[in-house]
Amino acid sequence: METQADLDNQIYQIIAKMLRVKAENLRPETRLREDLGADSLDLTEVVMELEVHFGLNLNTREVHISTVAEVVSYMKDSLAARDQAEQDPGPQANV
């Protein structure tokens, strides 16, 4: 079973890899653009890598993500929503 620390570590590793920084230098308050110099393309690549790694289809158009903590929070929420949807497939049609 995956712990929250494991999940956080995976997200940190992906951010670090995609933005070419050391994961141990990332902090929750680290700003992706200002502190790490990420541009729009970099952020798109981070999101794409997170989607592939976690098997998600993320809709980030309406989400404001500027810090590492916001990425982690968004990913946890997205994973929880996916897990909930898998457990509760919705009403079944009567046949």
Secondary structure as GFF3:
##gff-version 3
##sequence-region A 1 95
A	DSSP	alpha_helix	4	19	.	.	.	ID=ss1
A	DSSP	three_ten_helix	23	25	.	.	.	ID=ss2
A	DSSP	alpha_helix	40	54	.	.	.	ID=ss3
A	DSSP	alpha_helix	68	87	.	.	.	ID=ss4
###
